[in-house]
Amino acid sequence: MIHEVELTITYKSNSIAIVGPFNHERGLQTITDKLGQQDYICYKVPAYKVQINGGNTYEAIRYGYINDGRIPPPLHRKCDKGIIHGHVCHPTWKPHYSPHSFTGSGRSGAWVLFPHDTMYIHEGPDRRKGGMGGTLGCVEILDGKWNSFLKEIEDSASASCAAIAAARKLRVKIEAGERPVGTFAGAFPSD
């Protein structure tokens, strides 16, 4: 028997994350430095709490930016991607998903929050290792905790992510919130 698991994507924040403006056509936004090198443009944004009800709390990026090519980048910029309305959903599982703007180290896969949409819960960058990625408003579990997050969901449900999704046994509550204003964090060298 598969047990229902509930989690809440909160609007509570007590830390920050670094994100870069991104789009699928241009990738991460860059700027050319004085030596002719391409550097990634980055912003500080809040990191939000994701609570598995009756379990652990994780931190996640929740809002991000579209790479609109603006140079110079504004010092303060309101996030233009991410879920602002409150929702309750039963996500599906996308087993072969990998982050698009950084190399993940966790399991492949993502929870697809809404049918026919690209708003997911997936692995996020590891801030402890200076990780940064571009986000288009997905909920990205931070700091190398993606595997632990998935394991806790699977252990609580007594089933795999695919089985949980097929049985509609993951219930996700998304708290309403405003897209925050991020602060320019600088331009960081691309590989």
N, C-alpha and C positions, 0 to 999 in steps of 0.2 A: 504494500500500500504506500502510495506517495503522499507525504504530508505537505500541507500548504506552508509556504514560507512567505513572510511579508517583509518588505524593506521600505524604508522611507528615505527619499532624497530630500534632504532638508535645505532650508535657506539660512542655516546657521553656519557661520564661518569664524574661525579664530586663527587662520594662517593664510599664507599667500602661495601662489604658484606662478610660474613663468610660462607664458604662451606666446606663440608667434602667429601673426595673421597668415591665413592659408586659404587656398582654393585648389580644386582638383586640376585646373588647367595650368596655373602658374606655380603651384607648390607653395612653400614657405616664402614669405616676403623677404627680400634682401635689399641691401644698399651697398654700393661700392665704396670702400674706404680709400684713404689717401695713397695706399700702396697698390690699388687696383684689385684688391681681394673682395670677394662677396661675403658680407656679414649678414646674419639673420637679425631682423628687427624683432624685439621682444617687449612684452608688457607684463607688469605685475597685476594679477587679478586675485580675487579671493578664492580660497579652496573651501569647499563645503563638506559638511558631515553627511555621510551615507550610513544609516543605521539599519542593521539586520535586527528586526524586532525580536527581543529576547536574546540577542547575541552581541557581537562586536560592532564597533563604529569604525568606519573607514573615512579617508579624506579623498575628495575628488574635485577635479575641474568640472565646472558646470556651464560656463559661458566662454565664448571666444570671439574671434574676429575673422571676417572675410578679408583676404589679401586683395585690397583695392588698388595697390600700387602707389599710394600717396607718398611722395617724397618732398620735403622731409616729413617723417612721421610726426603726428601731433604729440605733444607732451602728455595730454590726457585724452583718452578716447573711450567712448561708451562701447561696450561689447555689442555686437550686432547679430550674434547668433546665440541660441540657447532657449530652453523652454521657460516661459514666464508665467503661464497659466497653471493652476493646480490641475492635476490629473490623477486618476487611478487606472492602471492598465495591467494586463497579463502579457508580458513580452514573449516573443518567439526567440529561438536560439539559432544563431548563424555560426556554424561550427568552424568555418575556415577563415574567419575575419582576422586580419592583423592590422595594427595601427599604420596609418598612411604616411606619417611625417617623422617617425623615429623608429628605431629598431626595438621591438619589444623583447622581453626576456621570459614572459609568462606563456601560458597556454594560449593557443589560438582560440578565437571565438568571441562573440559579442551577443548581448541581449538586445534584440530589436524592439524598441519601446512601442512603436506604432506601425501598423501594417502600411506598406508602400511608402515608408519614410526612411531617412538616414539618421535618425536620432537613436543612438545606441548607448548602452553601458558597456565599456570595454577597458582594456588596460590603458593606463596613462603613464606619463614619464616618471622616472625616479628622481625626485628632487635631491635626495641624498648623494646622488652621483652627478649632480649638475644637469639633470635631464630637462629637456624642453621639447615641446612639440607644438604643432599647429592644431587648433581645435576649431571645429565648426559647430560647437554647441553640444557635442556628445557629453555624457557623464563619464569621465575618465578616472578610474581608480588609481591613486598615486602611490609612489614610493615602493614599488616592487611587491605590493600586497594583492595583486590580481589573482594569483594562484590561491592564496589564503581565502580571499573573498569567494571564489568559486567553490572551494572545498567546503567552506562553512555552509553555503547554500545547499550543496549536494548532501552533506552530512545531515543537515536539518530536515531535508525532504526524503532522505533515504533513497535517492535516485540520481541519475546523471542529469546534466543540464538539458540534454535533448529530451529525456523522458519527462522532466519537470515542465518544460515548455509545451510538449505535446499534450500533457494533462492539464495545462493552464493552472499550474499550482504555484507559480511565482506571482505574487501580488505586489506591485510597485506603486507606492504613493509618492507623487511628486508635489512638493509644497510650492505654492505660488511665490514668485519673487520678481524683483526688477533686475534687468541686466545692469551690472555694475559698470562704473567708470574705472578703467585701468590706467596705470601710470607707466609711461615709457621707461623701460628698464635698461635700454641701451641696445647696441648692435654687437652681437657676439659672432666670433669667427665660425664660418661654415667649415666643415671638415676640410 
